[in-house]
Amino acid sequence: MRTQVVIIGAGPAGLLLGAHLTAAGIDNVIIEKQSADYVLGRIRAGVLESGTVQQLRGLDLAGRIDAEGLIHDGLEIAFNGMRRRIDLGARTGGRKVTVYGQTEVTRDLMSARNGSNAQTIYEADAVVPVDFDGNYPKVLFKKDGQDSEIPCDFIIGADGYYGVCRASLPSEAIQEFERVFPFAWLGVLADVPPVSNELIYVNHPRGFALCSMRSLTRSRYYLQCAVDEDVNAWSINQFWDEVRARLDAEAAARVTTGTALEMSVAPLRSFVAEPLRFGRMFLAGDAGHIVPPTGAKGLNLAASDVYYLAGALREFYEEKSSAGLDAYSGKALARVWQAVRFSSELTALTHRYEDASPFDCRLQLAELARLTDNPAAQTAFAESYTGAPY
């Protein structure tokens, strides 16, 4: 078997790139170590920038997003016992975000790929990219106990933070930047109506909280917690009590409780690998960078990586030019670092640090007041939150 592009990883980044390449007539194979059901079982974020939605619409894959996605042109920030709204649309000339679960994006992409002739190999063992520093790369793997290999022109590492692609690089070939935050998020997904028709970001002396949603009947709540928090130590009733304790009285009264479909603890970190190209292997999405979920940038950064990479591969095959491939890492990383900056600043602004002094807490509240009162500050925030055009 030979193909033009091998994509390692069948998450949204790999599947979105596969959709672009298939639409352009570029042969591609996706290799995934997990089963399709396992991939669909991952619970992730669900705030899509307009650029991400436009990509899916351009591939004729936005039918369910248009039918089921929730268009948001604002959000609320709660602090000091009050809530203030930031009008995203008014501050950006009409840019908005769409709330639509990442699991549903993956489902749509997977369904479209299943309906095409493009091949996806699930439950592949011992996947290893080799010879990517020369002109004849290939991917080795085992399937059903049999050794296999796929020679190709390019390898795309879309296999996540713990994937094999970045781990296959010699240490001297890559520079890594990381910040691990001293707290985590305790999250609950529940089939209950959201507390508000827009997201609420909460700064509270007890810690950060986020009231989010996946649909009009499914909500996602997060609470700042310790990095080593034991999820089993929490009952669902304790969780709902803590959510209400961190909200203002009006919002707390609107919280609808219910059983948890999923409860988990997620650590927060920022991570960037440079460069994102190594010969004929390219990293995309979480394989190359991680941002704290506060800014809702993870999936959207993966989508922008894919946008740049898909265009570069089309240019290579259609115009016989490697200019786009040569520019990919720099172009993608410029956007990545802006998202890291925004996500880190928003995390610092809304979370409570154990070593924060009363002075630090007063400065945090002053900055929140400036953000919610100052039109210029709101414009800068809204432009970052909704995402810059590609």
C-alpha positions in Angstrom: 0.0 0.0 0.0 1.2 3.5 -0.8 -0.5 6.8 -0.4 0.4 10.5 -0.7 -0.3 11.6 2.9 -0.5 9.5 6.0 -2.3 11.1 8.9 -1.6 9.6 12.3 -4.6 10.3 14.6 -8.3 10.2 13.9 -9.4 13.0 16.2 -11.0 16.1 14.8 -7.6 17.5 13.5 -6.8 14.4 11.6 -10.3 13.9 10.3 -10.6 17.5 9.2 -7.3 17.4 7.3 -8.4 14.1 5.7 -11.7 15.8 4.6 -9.7 18.6 3.0 -7.3 16.3 1.2 -10.0 14.0 0.0 -12.0 16.9 -1.4 -8.8 18.1 -3.2 -8.2 14.6 -4.7 -5.1 14.0 -2.6 -4.8 10.3 -1.5 -4.6 9.9 2.2 -4.8 7.3 4.9 -5.6 7.9 8.6 -4.1 5.6 11.2 -5.5 5.5 14.7 -4.4 3.4 17.6 -7.9 3.4 19.3 -11.2 2.2 18.1 -13.8 4.5 16.5 -16.0 4.1 19.5 -13.2 5.1 21.8 -12.5 8.3 19.7 -16.2 9.2 19.8 -16.3 8.6 23.6 -13.9 11.5 24.3 -15.6 14.4 26.0 -14.1 17.7 25.0 -14.9 21.4 24.6 -17.5 22.8 22.2 -17.0 26.5 21.4 -16.2 27.0 17.7 -14.8 30.1 16.1 -16.3 31.3 12.9 -13.2 30.2 11.0 -13.7 26.6 12.2 -17.4 26.6 11.2 -16.5 28.2 7.8 -14.0 25.4 7.1 -16.7 22.8 7.8 -19.2 24.6 5.7 -16.8 24.8 2.8 -16.5 21.0 3.0 -20.3 20.7 3.1 -20.0 19.3 6.6 -21.9 22.0 8.6 -25.4 20.7 8.2 -25.9 19.6 11.8 -24.0 22.6 13.1 -26.4 24.9 11.3 -29.4 22.9 12.5 -28.2 22.3 16.1 -25.4 24.7 16.9 -26.1 27.6 19.3 -24.9 31.0 18.0 -23.5 33.1 20.8 -22.7 36.8 20.3 -21.9 37.5 23.9 -20.8 36.0 27.3 -21.0 37.0 30.9 -18.2 37.5 33.5 -19.2 37.2 37.1 -17.1 38.7 40.0 -17.7 40.5 43.2 -21.3 39.2 43.4 -22.4 40.6 40.0 -22.4 39.6 36.3 -21.3 41.8 33.4 -21.9 41.0 29.8 -19.5 41.4 26.9 -21.1 41.8 23.5 -18.8 39.9 21.2 -20.7 40.8 18.0 -20.9 44.5 18.7 -17.1 44.7 19.6 -15.9 42.8 16.5 -18.2 43.9 13.7 -20.4 40.9 14.0 -18.0 38.0 14.7 -19.6 35.3 16.9 -18.9 31.8 18.2 -21.0 28.6 17.9 -21.5 26.2 20.7 -21.4 22.7 19.3 -19.7 19.8 21.0 -16.3 18.6 19.8 -17.6 15.0 20.0 -20.3 16.0 17.5 -17.7 17.6 15.2 -15.8 14.3 15.3 -19.0 12.4 14.6 -19.8 14.6 11.6 -16.2 14.2 10.2 -16.1 10.5 10.8 -19.5 10.0 9.1 -18.4 11.9 6.1 -15.2 9.9 5.8 -17.1 6.6 6.1 -19.1 7.8 3.2 -16.1 8.4 1.0 -13.5 6.0 -0.4 -10.8 7.3 2.0 -9.3 4.7 4.3 -9.1 4.9 8.1 -7.2 2.1 9.9 -8.5 1.9 13.5 -6.9 -0.1 16.4 -3.4 0.0 14.8 -0.7 -1.1 17.2 3.0 -0.1 17.4 2.6 2.9 15.0 5.9 4.5 14.2 6.8 7.2 11.6 10.2 6.6 10.0 12.5 8.1 7.4 10.7 11.5 7.5 14.0 13.3 7.4 14.5 12.1 3.8 12.4 11.9 0.7 10.8 8.6 1.3 8.9 8.5 4.6 6.7 5.7 5.7 4.6 4.6 8.7 5.1 1.2 10.3 2.3 -0.4 12.3 0.7 -3.7 13.3 -2.8 -4.6 12.5 -4.4 -7.8 13.8 -0.9 -9.0 14.7 0.5 -8.5 11.2 3.4 -6.1 10.4 2.4 -3.4 7.9 3.9 -0.3 6.4 2.7 2.6 4.2 5.2 4.5 2.1 4.0 8.1 1.5 5.1 11.6 0.5 4.3 13.2 3.9 3.4 12.2 7.4 1.0 14.4 9.5 1.2 14.0 13.3 -2.3 14.7 14.5 -2.1 12.2 17.4 -2.3 14.4 20.4 0.0 15.5 23.2 0.9 11.9 24.1 1.2 10.7 20.5 4.1 8.9 18.9 5.0 11.6 16.3 6.5 14.2 18.5 8.0 11.5 20.7 9.8 10.1 17.6 11.8 13.2 17.2 15.4 13.5 18.5 15.5 15.9 21.4 17.9 18.3 19.7 15.4 18.8 16.8 12.7 20.4 18.9 12.3 23.1 21.5 9.5 22.7 24.0 7.9 25.5 26.1 5.6 24.6 29.0 3.7 26.1 31.9 1.8 23.8 34.3 -0.9 25.7 36.2 -1.3 24.9 40.0 -4.9 23.9 39.7 -7.3 21.7 37.7 -10.9 21.7 36.6 -13.5 19.4 38.0 -16.0 19.0 35.2 -19.6 17.6 34.9 -21.6 16.9 31.8 -25.3 16.6 32.6 -28.6 16.4 30.6 -30.0 19.6 32.2 -30.9 22.9 30.6 -28.1 25.5 30.9 -28.3 28.1 33.6 -28.1 30.9 31.0 -28.3 31.2 27.2 -24.7 32.4 27.2 -21.5 31.2 28.9 -20.8 32.5 32.4 -17.1 32.8 33.5 -16.9 33.2 37.3 -14.2 34.7 39.5 -15.0 33.8 43.1 -13.0 33.6 46.4 -13.8 29.9 46.4 -12.3 29.5 42.9 -13.1 29.8 39.3 -16.3 28.3 37.8 -17.6 28.1 34.2 -21.2 27.5 33.3 -21.3 26.2 29.7 -23.5 24.0 27.5 -23.5 21.6 24.6 -27.2 22.2 23.7 -30.4 23.6 25.1 -30.8 20.4 27.1 -27.2 19.4 27.9 -24.9 21.5 30.2 -21.2 21.5 31.0 -20.0 22.9 34.3 -16.5 23.3 35.6 -15.1 24.1 39.0 -11.5 25.1 39.8 -10.0 22.4 42.1 -6.7 21.0 43.3 -4.4 19.3 40.8 -4.6 16.1 42.9 -8.4 16.3 43.4 -10.0 12.9 43.8 -13.1 12.9 41.6 -14.4 9.9 43.6 -14.6 12.1 46.7 -17.3 14.2 45.1 -21.0 13.3 45.0 -23.1 15.0 42.3 -25.0 16.8 45.0 -21.8 18.3 46.4 -20.9 19.4 43.0 -24.1 21.3 42.4 -23.9 22.9 45.8 -20.5 24.2 45.0 -21.6 25.5 41.6 -24.4 27.5 43.3 -22.0 28.7 46.0 -19.7 30.3 43.4 -22.6 32.0 41.5 -24.5 35.2 42.3 -27.9 34.6 43.9 -29.9 35.1 40.7 -27.9 32.7 38.6 -27.6 30.2 41.5 -31.4 30.0 41.7 -31.6 29.0 38.0 -29.2 26.0 38.3 -31.1 22.8 37.3 -29.5 19.8 38.9 -29.3 16.2 37.6 -27.2 13.1 37.4 -23.8 13.3 35.8 -23.2 11.8 32.4 -19.5 12.3 33.0 -17.4 13.7 35.9 -13.7 14.1 35.5 -10.7 16.2 36.7 -8.5 17.9 34.0 -5.2 19.6 34.8 -4.4 22.9 33.1 -1.2 23.5 31.1 0.2 25.5 28.2 2.6 23.7 25.9 4.2 24.6 22.6 6.6 22.7 20.5 8.8 24.4 17.9 9.1 23.9 15.0 6.0 22.1 13.7 7.9 20.7 10.7 10.6 18.0 10.6 11.6 17.1 7.1 8.5 15.5 5.7 6.6 15.2 9.0 4.3 18.0 10.2 2.6 18.3 13.6 -0.9 19.6 13.9 -3.3 20.2 16.9 -2.5 18.9 20.3 0.6 17.0 19.0 2.3 20.4 18.7 0.5 22.6 21.3 -1.8 22.6 24.3 -3.6 25.6 25.8 -5.7 25.8 29.0 -9.3 25.4 28.1 -10.3 28.8 29.6 -10.1 30.5 26.2 -11.8 27.8 24.2 -8.9 27.6 21.8 -7.8 24.0 21.6 -10.0 22.7 18.8 -9.9 26.0 17.0 -6.1 26.0 16.9 -6.2 22.5 15.5 -8.6 23.7 12.8 -6.3 26.7 11.9 -3.3 24.3 11.7 -5.3 22.1 9.4 -6.4 25.1 7.3 -2.8 26.2 6.7 -1.5 22.6 6.2 -4.3 21.6 3.8 -3.6 24.7 1.6 0.1 24.0 1.6 -0.4 20.4 0.5 -2.8 21.5 -2.2 -0.2 24.0 -3.4 2.5 21.2 -3.4 0.4 18.8 -5.5 -1.4 21.2 -7.8 1.4 23.8 -8.4 4.5 21.8 -7.6 5.5 24.4 -5.0 6.8 23.8 -1.5 6.4 27.4 -0.4 3.3 26.8 1.7 4.9 23.8 3.4 8.0 25.8 4.1 5.9 28.6 5.7 3.5 26.3 7.6 5.3 26.1 11.0 5.9 29.8 11.3 2.4 30.8 10.2 0.8 28.3 12.5 3.0 29.1 15.5 2.2 32.8 15.2 -1.4 32.1 15.7 -0.7 29.5 18.4 1.3 31.9 20.6 -1.5 34.5 20.4 -3.9 31.9 21.6 -1.5 30.9 24.4 -1.2 34.5 25.4 -5.0 35.0 25.5 -5.8 31.7 27.3 -3.1 32.3 29.9 -4.2 35.8 30.6 -7.8 34.8 30.9 -6.9 31.9 33.2 -4.8 34.2 35.4 -7.7 36.8 35.5 -10.4 34.3 36.5 -8.7 31.8 38.8 -7.6 32.0 42.4 -4.0 31.2 43.3 -3.2 29.8 46.7 -0.3 32.2 47.2 -2.2 35.2 46.1 -2.1 38.1 48.6 -5.1 40.3 49.4 -3.3 42.9 47.2 -3.2 40.5 44.3 -6.9 39.7 44.6 -7.8 43.4 44.6 -5.7 43.9 41.4 -7.5 41.0 39.8 -10.9 42.5 40.6 -9.7 45.9 39.3 -8.7 44.3 36.0 -12.0 42.5 35.7 -13.8 45.8 36.3 -11.6 47.5 33.6 -12.4 44.7 31.2 -16.2 44.9 31.7 -16.3 48.7 31.8 -13.8 49.8 29.1 -14.9 49.5 25.5 -11.4 49.3 24.2 -10.6 46.4 26.6 -13.8 44.6 25.6 -12.9 45.0 21.9 -9.4 43.4 22.5 -11.0 40.6 24.5 -13.8 40.0 22.0 -11.4 39.9 19.0 -9.2 37.2 20.8 -12.2 35.2 22.0 -14.0 35.0 18.7 -10.7 34.3 16.8 -8.8 36.3 14.2 -9.6 35.5 10.5 -7.1 33.1 8.9 
